[in-house]
Amino acid sequence: MNHHFRIAQKGLTLVELMVAMAIGLAIVAATTFIYLRSNEGQKAMDRQSSVSETGAYVMQALGRDLKMAGFYPANVPPIATGTPVSGSTATKNSFMAATQQYMYETYPPLPSTPQLVTDWAAPATAYNAAIFGCDGGNFDSKTGACPTEDSNLPDSLVINWFASDASGTGQNVGNRKDCTGSDIVNDDASNAQRKINAITGSYSADLPPKLPLFGSNRYGLINANTYIDDKKLTLYSFACSGNGSSPHGVNGVYQGSVLGLADMQIEYGVYADDTTLAPAKFYKASDVSSMAAATIRGQSYTGWQRVTAVKICLISRSIGNQARISTTAATAPKYLDCDGVSQSMPAGQWLKRDIQIFGVRNNLRQSY
C-alpha cells in the first residue's frame, strides 16, 4: 500500500519577507528620528543653559566690583599736614585739619594743603570719581579717555577704588589685585610713594602701605575667535584691563574671560540735589560727561561724582548653532534687545537679555 505524506511549508514567502523588512525599516527610521530629535533637543537645551550661565557670571563679576567702587579705607593714621602757607599758627592748623577731615572716608581722597608727595592726584578725569564709562567703545588706559563713540559697539565701564592691605608672599586676600590678578602696586605711578611702609621707609609686600593704594578695573567686550563644530566663529568675549598690568599712560590690554556675548549697554543713575541721593534719571555715559557741575552742601560735584546707581544690560548669545529646534523665519522666537525692541533670533541661535541695577558707593561721604 502506498502512503503519501504532505510536507508542511517552512519559512516565509518573498512577499512576507518584503513586508517584514518594510516594517523593520520603518521602526528603525522612527527610532533614528526620535534619537536625532532628542539629541538635537538636548544640545539646544545645553546651549541655552550656557547662555543663561554666561549672563549670570558677567553680572556677578560686575556686581562684585561695583560694590567696591569708591572704597577708601579709614584704617590708617593721619599723614603729616606739611608746612602751612600763610596766617597765624592757629589759623593754619585749623585750615589744615579742615582740609583733611574726611580724606580717609571718601573717594577721591582729599589731598593736604600744600599737597604732599604722598597725596593722590588723579592721572586723568576718568579717575576723579569711583565710576566712569564710555559709550560704544572700550576705555583707553593710555589716554585716560573714551574712543570716538560708535553706536554699533558695546559700552565699557571703569571702576576705581583704594586698598590698604599688604599683599604677603603667596597670599590672595584683600582687594589689591586687579581683575587680571595683577598687584596694583606693580607699575602704576600713582602708588609709587603710597606703597612704601611708613615704619621701614621701603616697600615690602608683607607690610601695609603708608597710604591706601589706587586700583582701577576697566571692563568691556572684545572680539574673540573660537572653533565650534569644526567652524571658526568670531564673537564677543567679556574682558578686563586693570591698572596692575595696564596703568594709566600704557597701551592697556583687555584680557578676555568669557565667550558668548552680543552686546553690553550701560546707563548711570545720577542724583540731582541733596534732598535725596536716589537717581533722578538714568543717562548714557556721554550725557553724564557733559553734565555741568552741581553745588551740593557747599561742594562742587561733576556728573560722574553724582552717580549712585549703574544699570547694565547684557545680551548673551549661544556659541555655535543648534541652540534651538529648527524653525522657519516666520516662527522664529523673539528676544528683546537693550533698547526694549523685539528682535527675531538668527537661525539656530539663542539670545537672552539680562538687566540689573547696582547701587554704588560714590562720593557719598565727601561731606555730611
Secondary structure as GFF3:
##gff-version 3
##sequence-region A 1 368
A	DSSP	alpha_helix	14	66	.	.	.	ID=ss1
A	DSSP	alpha_helix	89	99	.	.	.	ID=ss2
A	DSSP	three_ten_helix	125	127	.	.	.	ID=ss3
A	DSSP	beta_strand	131	134	.	.	.	ID=ss4
A	DSSP	beta_strand	156	163	.	.	.	ID=ss5
A	DSSP	three_ten_helix	189	191	.	.	.	ID=ss6
A	DSSP	beta_strand	213	228	.	.	.	ID=ss7
A	DSSP	beta_strand	231	242	.	.	.	ID=ss8
A	DSSP	beta_strand	255	270	.	.	.	ID=ss9
A	DSSP	beta_strand	281	283	.	.	.	ID=ss10
A	DSSP	alpha_helix	285	289	.	.	.	ID=ss11
A	DSSP	beta_strand	294	296	.	.	.	ID=ss12
A	DSSP	beta_strand	299	301	.	.	.	ID=ss13
A	DSSP	three_ten_helix	304	306	.	.	.	ID=ss14
A	DSSP	beta_strand	307	317	.	.	.	ID=ss15
A	DSSP	beta_strand	334	336	.	.	.	ID=ss16
A	DSSP	beta_strand	342	344	.	.	.	ID=ss17
A	DSSP	beta_strand	351	359	.	.	.	ID=ss18
###
